[in-house]
Amino acid sequence: MRKVWRLSELVERFGGRAIGEADIRQVAPIERAGIAELTFVTHPRYRRELELTKAAAVILNEALHDATALPRIVCANPAAYFARVVALLNPEPTPRPGIDPSAAVHPTATVPTSAHVGAHVCIGADVAIGEHAIIEAGCVIGDGAALGADIHLYPNVTIYHGCDIGARAILHSGVVIGADGFGLAFEDGRWLKIPQIGRVVIGADVEIGANTTVDRGAMDDTVIGEGVKLDNQIQVGHNVRIGAHTAIAACTGIAGSTTVGRQCRIGGAVRIHGHLTIADGTEISATSVITKSIDVAGVYTGFYPFEAHRDWLKNAAHLRHLNELVKKIYELEKRVDHLQRHSGQK
């Protein structure tokens, strides 16, 4: 049976302050929450929903602390607080330690007894796996790879040879780490493959969504910093570096040798050209196309319809100065208006 938590117990565990008391068994959206369920509100625009909710209690910030008579927890960041409560009330099942009989583990691999290795997993030579790692069915770990403690690989993750995955990383189904980058040279009408001899190095507490791919470096490593969050179906090219605690939404593509700074926020389906630098703390809106480095943090938005490349280059160059042109036109209009009025034509 699910444990019941009192608001006062949650506050004792996570901080904040409780106003009133309630028993909590689960969480729910504000419009569906009911008996023994906790919800949260982050913005005044939800005042109407707050008035109508049947929730047992609500998490609010200080600005909304008196917006309801319901039992409540008041804290600085309701969304983050709610996330911690969700994790507390809904712990993921932990597979039992041990190696499934169908798994193929090379004799030189190091697998601690605390790790779980699922059915049909393949672990190569000289692989090092940390304590309490969870490697679910169908995963393939290449020779010489290193996996940190408490890592969780969902089914059918592939990690190529020599890659290094930090502690507590979570890799969802279909993730491929360390495939060859798109390194080619054109010679005599044919493409010549350039061997990709770098690795992928992933820091601690990284989460990578389903079917995302991170290519190994051509000569240097591809590096994903600690705490980075990558959504589903993202492509990270060779030699890319992503700074700590950056979050990137689904279907974004980052071309090779680009450096993305720390604590950036990148929307879905963004396209970032290669060999660029994105400043720390930059935000990029969904579907934007980034063709030049961003040296100053801020919010950036933009895309441009396709056309013949030569015309596109000309129009894009003009577009960059559009605001300046508008100002000049405005000034010219003022001057023309002044001349007309003084010449008796208006």
C-alpha positions as CSV (number, residue, x, y, z in Angstrom):
1,M,0.0,0.0,0.0
2,R,1.2,3.5,-0.9
3,K,2.6,5.5,2.0
4,V,0.7,8.6,3.1
5,W,2.7,11.7,3.6
6,R,1.7,14.7,5.7
7,L,2.5,18.2,4.4
8,S,4.6,18.7,7.5
9,E,6.7,15.6,6.7
10,L,7.2,16.9,3.1
11,V,8.4,20.3,4.5
12,E,10.7,18.6,6.9
13,R,12.2,16.7,4.0
14,F,12.3,19.3,1.3
15,G,12.0,22.7,3.1
16,G,9.5,25.4,2.5
17,R,6.7,26.1,5.0
18,A,3.3,24.4,5.5
19,I,0.1,26.3,6.0
20,G,-2.5,23.8,7.2
21,E,-2.2,20.1,7.0
22,A,-3.3,17.3,4.7
23,D,-2.6,13.6,3.9
24,I,-1.0,13.1,0.5
25,R,-0.8,9.8,-1.4
26,Q,-0.2,11.1,-5.0
27,V,0.2,14.1,-7.2
28,A,-2.2,15.2,-10.0
29,P,-2.8,18.1,-12.5
30,I,-4.7,21.0,-10.9
31,E,-7.8,20.4,-12.9
32,R,-8.0,16.7,-12.0
33,A,-6.5,16.6,-8.5
34,G,-8.8,15.2,-5.8
35,I,-8.7,13.5,-2.4
36,A,-5.2,13.0,-1.0
37,E,-3.6,14.5,-4.1
38,L,-1.2,17.3,-4.3
39,T,-0.8,19.8,-7.1
40,F,1.1,23.0,-7.8
41,V,0.7,26.5,-9.2
42,T,3.5,28.7,-10.5
43,H,1.8,31.7,-12.1
44,P,-1.1,34.1,-11.2
45,R,-2.9,33.2,-14.5
46,Y,-3.9,29.9,-12.8
47,R,-5.9,31.6,-10.1
48,R,-9.2,30.5,-11.6
49,E,-8.1,26.8,-11.6
50,L,-6.8,27.3,-8.1
51,E,-10.3,28.4,-7.0
52,L,-11.9,25.4,-8.6
53,T,-9.5,22.6,-7.8
54,K,-10.5,19.7,-5.6
55,A,-6.9,19.0,-4.6
56,A,-6.1,18.1,-1.0
57,A,-3.2,20.6,-1.0
58,V,-1.2,22.8,-3.3
59,I,2.4,24.0,-3.7
60,L,2.6,27.8,-4.2
61,N,5.2,30.5,-4.3
62,E,5.3,33.4,-1.9
63,A,3.4,35.7,-4.3
64,L,0.4,33.3,-4.2
65,H,0.6,32.2,-0.6
66,D,-2.8,33.7,0.2
67,A,-4.5,32.9,-3.1
68,T,-6.3,29.9,-1.6
69,A,-7.7,28.5,1.7
70,L,-6.5,25.0,0.9
71,P,-3.7,23.5,2.9
72,R,-0.5,24.4,1.1
73,I,3.3,24.4,0.9
74,V,4.9,27.8,0.2
75,C,8.3,27.7,-1.4
76,A,10.6,29.6,-3.8
77,N,10.3,27.3,-6.7
78,P,7.0,25.3,-6.8
79,A,7.9,23.4,-10.0
80,A,11.2,22.1,-8.6
81,Y,9.5,21.3,-5.3
82,F,6.8,19.4,-7.1
83,A,9.4,17.4,-9.1
84,R,11.0,16.2,-5.8
85,V,7.6,15.2,-4.4
86,V,6.7,13.3,-7.6
87,A,10.0,11.3,-7.3
88,L,9.4,10.6,-3.6
89,L,5.8,9.3,-4.2
90,N,6.7,7.4,-7.4
91,P,10.1,5.6,-6.9
92,E,11.2,3.6,-10.0
93,P,11.4,-0.1,-9.4
94,T,14.9,-1.2,-8.9
95,P,15.9,-4.5,-10.7
96,R,17.7,-7.0,-8.6
97,P,21.5,-7.2,-8.9
98,G,22.9,-9.9,-11.0
99,I,23.8,-10.9,-14.5
100,D,21.1,-12.6,-16.7
101,P,22.2,-16.0,-18.0
102,S,21.7,-14.8,-21.6
103,A,24.0,-11.9,-21.2
104,A,27.5,-12.1,-22.9
105,V,30.1,-10.5,-20.6
106,H,33.8,-10.6,-21.7
107,P,36.0,-12.2,-19.0
108,T,38.1,-9.0,-18.8
109,A,35.1,-6.8,-18.1
110,T,34.6,-5.5,-14.5
111,V,31.0,-5.9,-13.4
112,P,30.3,-5.4,-9.6
113,T,27.9,-7.7,-7.8
114,S,25.7,-4.7,-7.1
115,A,25.0,-4.1,-10.8
116,H,22.0,-5.4,-12.8
117,V,22.8,-6.8,-16.3
118,G,19.6,-7.7,-18.2
119,A,18.8,-10.2,-20.9
120,H,20.9,-10.4,-24.0
121,V,23.2,-7.6,-22.9
122,C,26.7,-7.7,-24.6
123,I,29.6,-6.3,-22.6
124,G,33.0,-6.1,-24.4
125,A,36.6,-6.5,-23.3
126,D,38.0,-4.3,-20.6
127,V,34.7,-2.6,-19.9
128,A,34.5,-1.0,-16.4
129,I,31.1,-0.7,-14.8
130,G,30.4,1.2,-11.6
131,E,28.5,0.1,-8.5
132,H,24.7,-0.3,-8.7
133,A,24.6,0.3,-12.4
134,I,21.4,-0.8,-14.2
135,I,21.9,-2.1,-17.8
136,E,18.6,-3.3,-19.2
137,A,17.9,-5.9,-21.9
138,G,19.6,-5.7,-25.3
139,C,22.3,-3.1,-24.4
140,V,25.7,-3.3,-26.1
141,I,28.8,-1.9,-24.4
142,G,31.9,-1.7,-26.6
143,D,35.4,-2.6,-25.6
144,G,37.1,-0.3,-23.1
145,A,34.1,1.7,-22.3
146,A,33.6,3.0,-18.7
147,L,30.3,3.4,-17.0
148,G,30.0,5.3,-13.7
149,A,28.2,4.3,-10.5
150,D,24.3,4.3,-10.5
151,I,24.1,4.7,-14.2
152,H,20.8,3.5,-15.8
153,L,20.7,2.3,-19.4
154,Y,17.3,1.5,-20.7
155,P,16.8,-1.3,-23.2
156,N,18.8,-1.3,-26.5
157,V,21.3,1.4,-25.7
158,T,24.5,1.1,-27.6
159,I,27.8,2.5,-26.3
160,Y,30.7,2.2,-28.7
161,H,34.3,1.3,-27.7
162,G,36.3,3.6,-25.4
163,C,33.4,6.0,-24.4
164,D,33.1,7.2,-20.8
165,I,29.8,7.7,-19.2
166,G,29.6,9.5,-15.8
167,A,27.9,8.6,-12.6
168,R,24.1,8.6,-12.3
169,A,23.6,9.1,-16.1
170,I,20.3,8.0,-17.6
171,L,20.3,6.9,-21.2
172,H,16.9,6.0,-22.7
173,S,16.1,3.3,-25.2
174,G,17.7,3.6,-28.6
175,V,20.5,6.0,-27.6
176,V,23.7,5.5,-29.5
177,I,26.9,6.9,-28.0
178,G,30.2,7.0,-29.9
179,A,29.2,6.2,-33.5
180,D,31.5,7.6,-36.1
181,G,31.1,11.3,-36.9
182,F,30.4,12.4,-40.4
183,G,34.0,12.7,-41.4
184,L,34.6,12.5,-45.2
185,A,37.1,13.8,-47.7
186,F,36.2,14.1,-51.4
187,E,38.8,12.7,-53.9
188,D,38.5,11.9,-57.5
189,G,34.7,11.9,-57.5
190,R,34.4,9.6,-54.5
191,W,34.1,10.1,-50.7
192,L,37.0,8.9,-48.5
193,K,36.1,8.0,-44.9
194,I,38.2,9.8,-42.3
195,P,38.7,7.5,-39.3
196,Q,37.1,8.9,-36.1
197,I,39.6,8.2,-33.4
198,G,38.2,10.3,-30.5
199,R,35.8,9.3,-27.8
200,V,32.5,10.5,-26.3
201,V,33.0,11.7,-22.7
202,I,29.8,12.3,-20.7
203,G,29.7,13.9,-17.3
204,A,27.7,12.9,-14.2
205,D,24.0,13.3,-13.9
206,V,23.4,13.6,-17.6
207,E,20.1,12.4,-19.1
208,I,19.8,11.5,-22.8
209,G,16.4,10.9,-24.4
210,A,15.3,8.0,-26.7
211,N,17.0,7.6,-30.1
212,T,19.4,10.5,-29.5
213,T,22.9,10.0,-31.0
214,V,26.2,11.5,-29.9
215,D,29.0,11.0,-32.3
216,R,32.6,10.3,-31.2
217,G,35.3,12.9,-31.9
218,A,37.3,12.9,-35.1
219,M,40.6,13.3,-33.1
220,D,39.6,15.1,-29.9
221,D,36.7,13.9,-27.8
222,T,33.0,14.9,-28.0
223,V,32.2,16.1,-24.5
224,I,28.8,16.4,-22.7
225,G,29.2,18.3,-19.4
226,E,27.7,17.3,-16.1
227,G,24.0,17.8,-15.6
228,V,23.2,18.2,-19.3
229,K,19.7,17.2,-20.4
230,L,19.1,16.1,-23.9
231,D,15.6,15.3,-25.2
232,N,14.6,12.6,-27.7
233,Q,16.0,12.4,-31.3
234,I,18.8,14.9,-31.0
235,Q,21.9,14.6,-33.2
236,V,25.2,15.8,-31.6
237,G,28.0,15.9,-34.2
238,H,31.7,14.9,-33.7
239,N,33.9,17.1,-31.5
240,V,30.9,19.1,-30.1
241,R,31.2,20.3,-26.6
242,I,28.1,21.0,-24.5
243,G,28.6,22.9,-21.2
244,A,27.3,21.8,-17.8
245,H,23.5,22.0,-17.1
246,T,22.5,22.9,-20.6
247,A,19.1,21.6,-21.7
248,I,18.2,20.8,-25.3
249,A,14.8,19.9,-26.6
250,A,13.9,17.2,-29.2
251,C,15.0,17.0,-32.8
252,T,17.8,19.6,-32.5
253,G,20.8,19.0,-34.6
254,I,24.3,20.3,-33.7
255,A,27.0,20.1,-36.4
256,G,30.5,19.1,-35.7
257,S,33.1,21.1,-33.6
258,T,30.5,23.5,-32.2
259,T,30.8,24.5,-28.5
260,V,27.6,25.2,-26.6
261,G,28.1,27.0,-23.3
262,R,26.9,26.2,-19.8
263,Q,23.3,26.6,-18.7
264,C,22.0,27.2,-22.2
265,R,18.4,26.5,-23.1
266,I,17.8,25.3,-26.7
267,G,14.3,24.7,-28.1
268,G,13.1,21.9,-30.3
269,A,14.2,21.4,-33.9
270,V,16.9,24.1,-33.6
271,R,19.7,23.7,-36.2
272,I,23.2,24.8,-35.2
273,H,25.9,25.0,-37.8
274,G,29.4,23.6,-37.2
275,H,32.5,25.3,-35.8
276,L,30.4,27.9,-33.8
277,T,30.5,29.0,-30.2
278,I,27.4,29.6,-28.2
279,A,27.8,31.8,-25.1
280,D,27.0,30.5,-21.6
281,G,23.4,31.2,-20.6
282,T,22.1,31.6,-24.1
283,E,18.4,30.8,-24.9
284,I,17.5,29.7,-28.5
285,S,13.9,29.6,-29.5
286,A,12.4,26.5,-31.2
287,T,13.1,25.9,-34.9
288,S,15.7,28.7,-35.1
289,V,18.7,28.3,-37.4
290,I,22.0,29.4,-36.0
291,T,24.7,30.2,-38.6
292,K,27.0,32.4,-36.6
293,S,28.6,32.2,-33.2
294,I,26.7,33.9,-30.3
295,D,29.2,35.8,-28.1
296,V,26.7,37.5,-25.8
297,A,24.1,35.6,-23.8
298,G,20.4,36.5,-24.6
299,V,17.3,35.1,-26.2
300,Y,17.8,34.4,-30.0
301,T,15.1,33.6,-32.5
302,G,15.0,33.2,-36.2
303,F,14.7,31.3,-39.4
304,Y,14.6,32.2,-43.0
305,P,12.7,30.6,-45.9
306,F,14.7,28.7,-48.5
307,E,15.6,30.1,-51.9
308,A,18.4,29.9,-54.4
309,H,21.6,30.0,-52.3
310,R,23.1,33.1,-53.9
311,D,19.8,35.1,-53.4
312,W,19.5,33.8,-49.8
313,L,23.0,35.0,-49.0
314,K,22.2,38.5,-50.3
315,N,18.8,38.7,-48.5
316,A,20.2,37.3,-45.3
317,A,22.9,40.0,-45.3
318,H,20.3,42.7,-45.8
319,L,18.0,41.2,-43.1
320,R,20.7,41.5,-40.5
321,H,20.6,45.3,-41.0
322,L,16.8,45.6,-41.3
323,N,16.4,47.4,-38.0
324,E,19.0,50.0,-39.0
325,L,17.3,50.5,-42.4
326,V,13.9,51.0,-40.7
327,K,15.4,53.7,-38.5
328,K,16.9,55.4,-41.5
329,I,13.6,55.3,-43.5
330,Y,11.8,56.8,-40.5
331,E,14.3,59.6,-40.3
332,L,14.0,60.3,-44.0
333,E,10.2,60.3,-43.7
334,K,10.5,62.9,-41.0
335,R,12.8,65.1,-43.2
336,V,10.5,64.8,-46.2
337,D,7.5,65.7,-44.1
338,H,9.3,68.7,-42.7
339,L,10.4,69.9,-46.2
340,Q,6.8,69.5,-47.5
341,R,5.3,71.5,-44.7
342,H,7.8,74.3,-45.1
343,S,7.4,74.4,-48.9
344,G,3.6,74.9,-48.6
345,Q,2.9,71.6,-50.3
346,K,1.2,70.2,-47.2
